[in-house]
Amino acid sequence: MKKPVIAVVAVVAVAAVAGGGYGWARHQGQVALEQATQGIRAGLAPNGSFTYASADVHPFQHAADLSTVALRATDGTLLTADHVTIVSDGDGRISNLHASGLRIKGTAQDGSATAATFDGKDISFQPPVAGGPIKIDPAVMTFAGITLRDLAFTGPASSGKLASLEIDDYGAGRPSSFVMEGFSTPVAALEHIDHAGFDSFRTFGIDFASAIDAVEHNTKMPQLSSGEVRVELDGLYGAEGADKHFVIRKSVMSGKQGADGTSSVAKLELAGVYIEPMASARRVEFAELGLHKLTGSFSATASYQLAGGKFEMSPLLEVDGFGTLSFGLKLAHLDASGLVGAKPDPAALLALARNTQVVSGYVSLVDAGLVDWALTTASRKLGMPKDQLRAQAIDQARQNTNFDALPDGELMRAAVIAFITHGGKIGIAMHPPAPINLLDVIQAGQNDPMNLVNQVGLSVTGS
């Protein structure tokens, strides 16, 4: 009997100690929760408030469950949630935060929003002084990630739905990522487009915390990235009911700044572009032109070097069944520093155009059906054979006296005739024989185009 009795006594003793310990820990948890509640209320005073209907503390998990939570910010915004679970690691640290039935009601200018769930991980903020208010400062707040699901928002001028929103690695000086998926919004301003949206939107490498802090404190916007910034937009569309009238399957924008901040490169790529005429009348007009839809792609690269104000850009547009149009421009002594962050100033823009020098440029068109489409369309409208129309266009080029006034006029004429005859490639390039500023180019193009040809060293080639 002795051993069983000792065993029972031991179990009872352990249970008693454990129960007493749990009761003490639970009491301490309730005290900590009340202190945190008072800190939040102090941080919202005098115009804000923070309440909850009930709380259940889990001391050994450092967790608390709150029900029917309501927080009114100092600007009048009301945030409510059906249920909130908080798991804390200590002062100023929350390892996990989950909320369900989230609702945000702002002012008349802000609108309102709802989310089915909110999840946060490894959230840290500046711990308050004992008994002091809790304040969330974007400059010192960090988190590993937050995710909201099944969002809906309504504002004075817009509304929409979002399947999910996720922000990872947030904190001042950190290259955060920002992801939105399944976005749609009603459209009222466009005929035959009643809603638009995208499958996903992603950004990488942007310091959102520093940007938000600058906006909060109305200070100068800092450099938001020390490496490459990348923005991806997939499945952008505009639709009427189930019919999508335009789609951009994939868009990628990227930029990179040199370590010393004196150079930068930016790129834009649009793949899988699809456009079709929306109105039934336009569809008939397009059909008469032999067009039912347009598909293609677009890309562009731009670079800038502070030393010498060197700027280069090279866009390229490819339309399936028509051809490829490319463009290039090189400038020097371009100083746009005075325009950054400022309102457009006509005097500053004029000075910029006057000081910027045109180094070179080109336009190139590679035919992949454009010439034949133009002749076919004209033939259908005019009731004339394509060969006859082609011959007329060639005769017009031969008789055009403008070529006679140009230094390389005969070479240009031959290039144009070759392009009309068998397509291929035609290019227009400019290499100014003497320095010429951008303002002179613009003014000469408006007032004396033929003189501009000589000033910029224009040439036409074909192959």
Backbone torsions as a table, in degrees:
resi	resn	phi	psi	omega
1	MET	NA	-25.8	-171.8
2	LYS	-63.3	-47.4	-176.3
3	LYS	-65.6	-44.3	177.1
4	PRO	-60.3	-40.8	179.5
5	VAL	-63.0	-45.6	179.0
6	ILE	-59.7	-40.1	-179.8
7	ALA	-63.9	-45.0	179.8
8	VAL	-62.7	-44.7	179.0
9	VAL	-60.2	-41.6	-179.2
10	ALA	-63.3	-44.3	179.8
11	VAL	-62.6	-45.0	179.7
12	VAL	-61.7	-41.6	-179.4
13	ALA	-63.4	-45.5	179.1
14	VAL	-62.2	-43.3	179.5
15	ALA	-62.6	-40.3	-179.7
16	ALA	-64.8	-45.4	179.2
17	VAL	-63.4	-44.6	-179.6
18	ALA	-62.8	-43.4	179.8
19	GLY	-63.1	-43.5	178.1
20	GLY	-63.1	-41.9	178.8
21	GLY	-63.6	-41.3	179.7
22	TYR	-63.7	-42.6	179.5
23	GLY	-61.9	-41.8	178.8
24	TRP	-65.2	-45.2	-179.4
25	ALA	-64.2	-39.1	179.7
26	ARG	-64.4	-40.9	178.1
27	HIS	-62.4	-44.9	178.7
28	GLN	-62.2	-38.1	178.1
29	GLY	-63.7	-41.4	178.3
30	GLN	-63.6	-39.8	178.0
31	VAL	-63.4	-44.3	-179.9
32	ALA	-63.5	-40.2	178.9
33	LEU	-64.3	-42.1	179.4
34	GLU	-65.0	-38.7	176.9
35	GLN	-63.2	-43.0	178.7
36	ALA	-64.4	-40.1	178.6
37	THR	-61.0	-45.5	179.4
38	GLN	-64.7	-35.4	177.9
39	GLY	-64.9	-40.5	177.9
40	ILE	-65.3	-43.9	-179.9
41	ARG	-63.6	-38.6	178.4
42	ALA	-65.4	-36.6	179.0
43	GLY	-69.0	-24.1	-179.4
44	LEU	-94.0	-12.5	-177.5
45	ALA	-63.9	150.7	1.5
46	PRO	-94.4	-8.8	-171.4
47	ASN	-95.6	-16.5	-177.3
48	GLY	-99.4	177.3	179.7
49	SER	-156.1	161.8	178.5
50	PHE	-146.8	122.3	-179.4
51	THR	-140.3	161.1	171.1
52	TYR	-152.3	151.2	-174.6
53	ALA	-76.1	-40.9	-179.0
54	SER	-153.6	159.9	-179.8
55	ALA	-141.4	140.2	176.6
56	ASP	-125.4	117.0	-175.7
57	VAL	-97.0	135.1	175.7
58	HIS	-115.6	88.7	-167.3
59	PRO	-63.1	-41.0	-175.5
60	PHE	-73.2	-18.6	174.5
61	GLN	-97.4	1.7	-176.6
62	HIS	51.8	44.5	-174.4
63	ALA	-127.6	158.7	176.5
64	ALA	-145.8	139.2	174.8
65	ASP	-109.2	126.0	178.5
66	LEU	-116.6	142.4	177.9
67	SER	-119.4	150.3	178.1
68	THR	48.5	65.1	-177.1
69	VAL	-90.3	139.8	177.2
70	ALA	-138.6	128.1	177.7
71	LEU	-129.0	121.0	175.9
72	ARG	-106.9	118.4	-178.8
73	ALA	-75.2	167.6	-177.2
74	THR	-66.3	-21.1	178.6
75	ASP	-89.8	5.6	178.0
76	GLY	97.5	-9.6	179.1
77	THR	-65.3	131.7	-179.5
78	LEU	-109.7	124.1	178.3
79	LEU	-116.5	124.2	178.0
80	THR	-127.7	156.1	178.1
81	ALA	-147.7	143.8	177.9
82	ASP	-69.6	-38.9	-175.2
83	HIS	-151.5	138.0	178.6
84	VAL	-133.7	129.9	174.3
85	THR	-117.3	128.6	-178.4
86	ILE	-123.0	129.4	172.3
87	VAL	-117.9	117.3	-172.9
88	SER	-112.3	144.8	175.2
89	ASP	-96.1	-9.0	-177.1
90	GLY	146.9	-166.3	-177.1
91	ASP	-58.8	122.4	174.6
92	GLY	73.0	16.7	-179.4
93	ARG	-137.0	128.5	175.8
94	ILE	-123.6	115.8	-178.1
95	SER	-76.1	-35.7	177.8
96	ASN	-145.9	140.0	177.0
97	LEU	-138.2	124.7	179.2
98	HIS	-129.4	133.8	176.7
99	ALA	-134.6	143.5	176.8
100	SER	-127.5	154.0	-178.7
101	GLY	63.1	47.6	-175.8
102	LEU	-82.3	134.8	177.5
103	ARG	-137.0	134.5	179.1
104	ILE	-125.1	122.7	178.1
105	LYS	-120.1	112.1	-179.3
106	GLY	-95.3	-163.6	176.9
107	THR	-75.0	177.3	179.1
108	ALA	-60.4	-29.8	179.3
109	GLN	-79.4	-25.5	-175.5
110	ASP	-90.3	-35.8	-176.2
111	GLY	85.9	-157.9	-176.8
112	SER	-142.1	164.5	-179.1
113	ALA	-151.2	154.8	175.0
114	THR	-135.2	155.2	175.4
115	ALA	-146.6	137.7	179.7
116	ALA	-65.9	-44.7	-179.3
117	THR	-143.0	155.6	173.0
118	PHE	-134.1	130.8	177.3
119	ASP	-131.2	130.4	177.4
120	GLY	-126.3	148.0	-176.8
121	LYS	-133.8	134.4	175.5
122	ASP	51.7	59.7	179.3
123	ILE	-92.8	131.8	177.3
124	SER	-133.3	146.2	177.1
125	PHE	-148.9	168.7	-175.9
126	GLN	-66.1	119.1	-178.6
127	PRO	-65.6	142.3	-178.6
128	PRO	-76.6	158.6	170.5
129	VAL	-67.6	145.2	-177.1
130	ALA	-50.0	122.2	179.8
131	GLY	82.1	-4.4	-177.9
132	GLY	-90.6	172.6	-178.5
133	PRO	-74.4	148.7	173.5
134	ILE	-89.6	124.2	178.9
135	LYS	-125.9	134.2	178.8
136	ILE	-98.8	111.3	-178.9
137	ASP	-106.1	120.4	-179.3
138	PRO	-57.9	-24.5	-176.9
139	ALA	-71.8	-28.0	-176.3
140	VAL	-117.0	-8.9	178.3
141	MET	-75.4	141.9	176.5
142	THR	-139.1	158.0	169.7
143	PHE	-158.4	151.5	178.1
144	ALA	-74.2	-34.3	178.8
145	GLY	-176.8	148.4	169.5
146	ILE	-133.5	146.6	-179.6
147	THR	-138.4	129.9	172.3
148	LEU	-116.4	141.0	-178.2
149	ARG	-127.1	148.8	179.0
150	ASP	53.5	63.8	179.7
151	LEU	-91.3	150.9	171.1
152	ALA	-144.0	140.3	-179.8
153	PHE	-138.1	150.6	177.5
154	THR	-137.8	125.9	179.5
155	GLY	-126.2	-179.0	-179.9
156	PRO	-60.9	-33.3	-174.7
157	ALA	-122.8	-2.4	-176.4
158	SER	-155.6	163.3	174.7
159	SER	-153.9	164.9	-179.2
160	GLY	-179.4	176.4	178.0
161	LYS	-131.8	151.7	-177.2
162	LEU	-143.3	127.4	-179.8
163	ALA	-67.1	-41.2	179.6
164	SER	-160.2	153.6	174.5
165	LEU	-135.9	131.0	-176.5
166	GLU	-137.6	133.0	175.0
167	ILE	-124.9	127.5	-178.7
168	ASP	-121.3	148.7	174.7
169	ASP	55.4	58.0	-178.6
170	TYR	-91.6	135.1	176.4
171	GLY	164.4	152.2	-179.0
172	ALA	-58.8	129.1	-179.7
173	GLY	85.1	0.0	-179.1
174	ARG	-101.2	140.0	174.2
175	PRO	-81.2	92.8	-175.1
176	SER	-77.7	164.2	171.5
177	SER	-118.6	145.9	-175.0
178	PHE	-135.4	123.5	-174.6
179	VAL	-132.1	127.9	171.7
180	MET	-121.0	139.5	180.0
181	GLU	-133.8	144.8	173.8
182	GLY	64.9	54.4	-178.6
183	PHE	-96.4	139.7	173.1
184	SER	-147.9	148.1	-179.5
185	THR	-148.1	141.8	176.4
186	PRO	-67.6	148.5	178.1
187	VAL	-126.3	125.3	-178.3
188	ALA	-111.5	-19.7	-171.4
189	ALA	-84.7	-15.1	-175.9
190	LEU	-108.8	132.8	177.6
191	GLU	-71.4	135.2	177.8
192	HIS	66.5	16.7	169.3
193	ILE	-129.8	111.0	-178.5
194	ASP	-104.3	-11.8	173.1
195	HIS	-158.3	157.3	179.7
196	ALA	-140.1	166.2	179.5
197	GLY	176.9	-168.1	176.9
198	PHE	-153.5	159.2	178.4
199	ASP	-77.1	-45.9	-180.0
200	SER	-155.7	149.3	176.7
201	PHE	-134.1	125.6	-175.3
202	ARG	-135.4	137.0	172.9
203	THR	-125.6	146.3	-180.0
204	PHE	-137.7	140.9	171.9
205	GLY	87.7	13.0	-178.4
206	ILE	-106.4	134.5	179.0
207	ASP	-84.0	83.1	-177.5
208	PHE	-66.1	-35.5	-176.7
209	ALA	-61.1	-45.4	179.6
210	SER	-67.0	-35.5	178.2
211	ALA	-65.6	-45.6	179.3
212	ILE	-64.1	-39.8	179.1
213	ASP	-63.0	-39.9	179.1
214	ALA	-65.0	-39.5	178.2
215	VAL	-68.2	-42.2	-179.0
216	GLU	-61.2	-40.0	-175.6
217	HIS	-102.6	5.7	177.1
218	ASN	54.9	47.2	178.9
219	THR	-111.8	172.7	-178.3
220	LYS	-63.9	136.1	-179.6
221	MET	-66.6	124.4	-179.1
222	PRO	-78.5	175.3	172.0
223	GLN	-67.4	122.8	-170.2
224	LEU	-91.3	-1.2	178.1
225	SER	-159.2	141.3	174.8
226	SER	-103.2	-3.4	179.9
227	GLY	-131.8	-141.5	-178.1
228	GLU	-88.4	133.9	173.7
229	VAL	-103.2	134.8	-177.2
230	ARG	-135.9	132.8	177.7
231	VAL	-125.7	127.3	-179.8
232	GLU	-122.9	132.1	178.5
233	LEU	-128.9	116.2	-177.0
234	ASP	-111.2	138.8	171.5
235	GLY	67.5	36.6	175.3
236	LEU	-68.0	134.5	-176.0
237	TYR	-150.5	159.4	168.3
238	GLY	-129.5	134.3	-171.0
239	ALA	-142.8	159.2	170.5
240	GLU	-122.8	107.6	-172.1
241	GLY	64.1	-126.1	179.8
242	ALA	-91.5	-4.5	-177.0
243	ASP	-91.4	117.3	176.6
244	LYS	-89.5	121.5	-176.4
245	HIS	-93.9	-22.9	170.5
246	PHE	-145.8	144.2	-179.1
247	VAL	-142.3	135.7	167.0
248	ILE	-117.9	105.3	-172.2
249	ARG	-59.8	-43.2	-178.3
250	LYS	-148.9	130.7	174.8
251	SER	-123.7	132.9	178.6
252	VAL	-131.4	122.9	174.8
253	MET	-120.0	131.9	-179.4
254	SER	-140.7	154.2	178.8
255	GLY	-151.6	147.8	-180.0
256	LYS	-143.8	132.7	179.7
257	GLN	-109.2	141.2	178.4
258	GLY	-61.7	156.9	-176.8
259	ALA	-58.9	-33.2	-178.9
260	ASP	-90.8	0.8	177.3
261	GLY	75.6	10.6	-176.9
262	THR	-100.4	-0.5	179.6
263	SER	-145.7	154.2	179.4
264	SER	-154.7	152.4	178.4
265	VAL	-134.3	135.6	178.0
266	ALA	-129.8	144.1	179.7
267	LYS	-135.1	147.9	176.0
268	LEU	-137.1	130.8	178.1
269	GLU	-133.5	128.9	174.8
270	LEU	-120.4	117.2	-178.1
271	ALA	-117.0	148.3	177.4
272	GLY	66.8	42.7	178.4
273	VAL	-77.5	129.7	-178.2
274	TYR	-133.2	125.1	179.5
275	ILE	-134.8	134.4	173.5
276	GLU	-133.2	149.9	178.6
277	PRO	-62.9	139.3	-172.5
278	MET	-91.7	-50.9	-177.4
279	ALA	-73.8	146.0	-178.3
280	SER	-61.3	-37.1	178.4
281	ALA	-64.0	-41.7	178.5
282	ARG	-65.8	-34.0	178.9
283	ARG	-63.2	-38.0	177.1
284	VAL	-66.0	-43.7	179.4
285	GLU	-62.0	-43.5	179.8
286	PHE	-66.1	-38.1	179.3
287	ALA	-63.2	-36.8	177.7
288	GLU	-65.0	-26.3	177.4
289	LEU	-89.5	4.0	-179.1
290	GLY	78.6	20.4	-178.1
291	LEU	-116.7	131.5	173.7
292	HIS	-119.6	-29.5	175.2
293	LYS	-161.6	160.1	176.4
294	LEU	-121.0	133.4	175.8
295	THR	-131.5	152.5	179.9
296	GLY	172.2	-157.3	-178.3
297	SER	-152.1	163.8	-179.8
298	PHE	-144.0	142.2	174.8
299	SER	-146.2	154.4	179.2
300	ALA	-154.7	144.2	176.1
301	THR	-129.6	137.3	177.3
302	ALA	-137.0	143.5	178.5
303	SER	-139.6	154.3	-178.9
304	TYR	-144.2	135.9	174.5
305	GLN	-123.0	126.4	-177.6
306	LEU	-61.3	-41.7	178.9
307	ALA	-66.7	114.8	-179.1
308	GLY	82.9	-2.1	179.8
309	GLY	56.3	42.8	-176.2
310	LYS	-82.4	125.0	-179.5
311	PHE	-128.5	133.7	177.5
312	GLU	-134.1	142.4	174.0
313	MET	-144.0	148.6	-177.8
314	SER	-150.2	84.7	174.8
315	PRO	-77.4	155.7	177.9
316	LEU	-144.9	126.8	179.1
317	LEU	-118.6	125.5	178.2
318	GLU	-119.1	122.4	177.9
319	VAL	-113.7	119.6	-177.0
320	ASP	-58.7	131.4	178.1
321	GLY	83.1	-2.3	-179.8
322	PHE	-121.5	-54.6	179.9
323	GLY	153.8	-169.5	-177.3
324	THR	-125.5	126.5	178.0
325	LEU	-111.6	124.1	178.2
326	SER	-125.0	156.0	-173.9
327	PHE	-145.5	144.0	177.8
328	GLY	-143.5	146.8	-179.8
329	LEU	-149.0	134.4	175.0
330	LYS	-122.7	129.5	178.9
331	LEU	-124.3	158.5	176.1
332	ALA	-134.3	159.4	179.1
333	HIS	59.7	33.7	176.6
334	LEU	-89.1	116.0	179.9
335	ASP	-123.1	97.8	-178.0
336	ALA	-101.7	13.7	-176.6
337	SER	-61.2	-33.8	-179.0
338	GLY	-72.8	-12.6	-178.1
339	LEU	-96.3	-15.2	-175.8
340	VAL	-67.9	125.5	177.6
341	GLY	74.0	5.6	-178.5
342	ALA	-111.0	159.5	174.8
343	LYS	-72.3	146.3	179.0
344	PRO	-54.9	125.1	-179.5
345	ASP	-117.1	116.3	-178.4
346	PRO	-53.8	-39.8	-179.5
347	ALA	-65.8	-40.0	179.5
348	ALA	-68.3	-39.5	178.0
349	LEU	-65.6	-38.2	178.5
350	LEU	-64.8	-43.2	178.4
351	ALA	-64.5	-37.6	178.5
352	LEU	-62.3	-45.5	179.8
353	ALA	-66.8	-32.7	-178.7
354	ARG	-73.1	-33.1	-175.6
355	ASN	-90.7	-20.2	-177.5
356	THR	-79.8	132.1	-177.5
357	GLN	-104.0	135.0	176.3
358	VAL	-84.3	120.0	-179.2
359	VAL	-91.9	-50.5	179.9
360	SER	-166.3	168.0	177.5
361	GLY	-167.6	163.9	178.1
362	TYR	-157.1	155.7	170.0
363	VAL	-132.7	130.9	-177.6
364	SER	-132.4	137.6	177.8
365	LEU	-127.6	120.2	175.7
366	VAL	-104.1	119.2	-175.4
367	ASP	-78.6	134.0	174.3
368	ALA	-137.0	33.9	-179.8
369	GLY	130.2	-6.9	-177.3
370	LEU	-63.8	-47.3	-177.9
371	VAL	-62.3	-45.6	-179.4
372	ASP	-64.7	-39.5	178.2
373	TRP	-63.0	-43.1	179.9
374	ALA	-62.4	-43.7	179.7
375	LEU	-68.1	-39.7	179.1
376	THR	-63.7	-43.4	179.6
377	THR	-64.2	-45.3	178.6
378	ALA	-63.9	-38.4	179.4
379	SER	-62.7	-41.1	-179.8
380	ARG	-66.8	-39.8	-177.7
381	LYS	-75.8	-38.8	-174.6
382	LEU	-93.8	-13.2	-179.2
383	GLY	70.3	32.4	-179.6
384	MET	-119.9	149.1	177.6
385	PRO	-63.0	147.6	179.7
386	LYS	-60.3	-41.9	-178.3
387	ASP	-61.6	-37.4	178.7
388	GLN	-67.3	-41.2	177.9
389	LEU	-65.0	-41.1	178.2
390	ARG	-62.0	-43.4	179.5
391	ALA	-62.7	-38.9	178.2
392	GLN	-63.7	-43.3	179.9
393	ALA	-63.1	-38.8	178.4
394	ILE	-66.5	-41.8	178.3
395	ASP	-62.6	-39.7	178.9
396	GLN	-63.3	-39.1	177.9
397	ALA	-66.3	-39.1	179.9
398	ARG	-66.7	-33.5	-175.9
399	GLN	-92.7	-3.1	-178.4
400	ASN	-70.0	115.7	-175.8
401	THR	-76.8	-14.1	179.4
402	ASN	-61.3	-33.9	178.4
403	PHE	-63.5	-31.5	-176.7
404	ASP	-65.1	-26.3	-176.5
405	ALA	-86.9	-1.1	-176.2
406	LEU	-103.7	146.6	-178.6
407	PRO	-56.3	-43.6	179.7
408	ASP	-110.0	37.1	-174.5
409	GLY	-58.6	-40.7	-178.0
410	GLU	-67.7	-36.6	176.8
411	LEU	-66.3	-39.2	178.0
412	MET	-64.9	-43.6	-179.9
413	ARG	-60.2	-43.1	-179.4
414	ALA	-63.8	-38.0	179.9
415	ALA	-66.5	-41.1	179.4
416	VAL	-65.3	-44.4	-179.9
417	ILE	-63.1	-40.9	179.2
418	ALA	-62.8	-38.7	-179.7
419	PHE	-67.8	-41.0	178.3
420	ILE	-65.9	-35.5	-174.5
421	THR	-71.8	-50.3	-174.5
422	HIS	-137.0	19.5	177.5
423	GLY	71.3	-122.2	-179.2
424	GLY	79.5	-133.4	-176.5
425	LYS	-131.6	138.2	174.4
426	ILE	-130.7	136.9	-177.6
427	GLY	-133.3	143.0	175.4
428	ILE	-120.3	123.9	-177.7
429	ALA	-125.5	153.6	174.4
430	MET	-132.2	132.5	176.7
431	HIS	-136.8	89.2	-176.0
432	PRO	-54.7	127.5	178.6
433	PRO	-69.1	-22.0	178.0
434	ALA	-136.3	154.1	-179.8
435	PRO	-55.1	135.2	178.4
436	ILE	-141.1	133.6	-177.8
437	ASN	-87.6	163.1	-174.4
438	LEU	-62.5	-36.3	-180.0
439	LEU	-63.4	-42.0	178.6
440	ASP	-63.4	-38.0	178.8
441	VAL	-63.4	-44.8	-179.4
442	ILE	-63.6	-46.1	-178.0
443	GLN	-67.6	-40.6	179.0
444	ALA	-66.2	-36.3	178.0
445	GLY	-63.9	-30.6	179.4
446	GLN	-83.1	-36.4	-171.0
447	ASN	-101.3	-35.5	-174.2
448	ASP	-147.3	74.8	-175.7
449	PRO	-57.9	-37.9	-177.6
450	MET	-66.8	-37.7	177.3
451	ASN	-68.8	-32.8	178.2
452	LEU	-61.2	-36.6	179.5
453	VAL	-56.3	-42.5	179.5
454	ASN	-73.0	-38.1	-177.0
455	GLN	-65.2	-37.9	-176.2
456	VAL	-96.5	2.1	179.1
457	GLY	63.9	51.1	-175.7
458	LEU	-72.7	139.1	175.9
459	SER	-140.4	149.6	179.3
460	VAL	-123.6	131.0	179.1
461	THR	-129.6	155.0	178.1
462	GLY	-141.0	156.0	178.6
463	SER	-155.0	NA	NA
